[in-house]
Every structure is written in structure tokens, then in C-alpha cells.
Amino acid sequence: MTNKISIEAVYASPDHQFLWQGEVDKGTTARQALLTSELPKQFPNVNFQLAPIGVFGKKVSDDYILCQWDRIEVYRPLLIDPKENRRRRALKKS
């Protein structure tokens, strides 16, 4: 029986996306795994220590314990509120 689990970590900038697949020890937190992944090397200007994170579209805390096949997602700040964006699009159609 192995003490490792397979996970993924993803991040997308406006012009580049990257998916990292790897193994971490059981009991590893989402933040720990993210910081040891290749993402900080691929995106050196992103603060991965403070960026909001989630697993499969659901925001999680830094101490979330990962499970087999979890995918950590790093979220960027929204440029515009989604409700405001829908309202603006509706006004354009009028």
C-alpha cells in the first residue's frame, strides 16, 4: 500500500494555461501541494501563497486535506462582477 496520492493543479492566466499532474503524500494540504507543484515556476509573478484556491470548482481553505485525484484550482480576481456583466449585456441587446 502506497502513501502517495495522484493530484492535479491548474492555473490559467489570460494568455497561458498550465496543468500539472503529480503525486503527493497522503495528508498533504491543498496549499502545500500547490506550492510544491510546477505552477510557481511556470507563473513566477503569481503569489501562490495567498491566491484563492479550490478543488473541482469549490473554494477550499489552505488546510484542506487532498484526496486521490483531486484537482487544485487557483483563482484569479474577477475583473467585473458577473451580475453586473450580465446586466450590461442585457442592456446592449435592448
C-alpha positions, 0 to 999 in steps of 0.5 A: 500500500502506497502513501502517495496520492495522484493530484492535479493543479491548474492555473490559467492566466489570460494568455497561458494555461498550465496543468500539472499532474503529480503525486503527493503524500497522503495528508498533504494540504491543498496549499502545500501541494500547490506550492510544491507543484510546477505552477510557481515556476511556470507563473513566477509573478503569481503569489501562490501563497495567498491566491484563492484556491479550490478543488473541482470548482469549490473554494477550499481553505489552505488546510484542506486535506487532498484526496486521490485525484483531486484537482487544485484550482487557483483563482484569479480576481474577477475583473467585473462582477458577473451580475453586473456583466450580465446586466450590461449585456442585457442592456446592449441587446435592448 
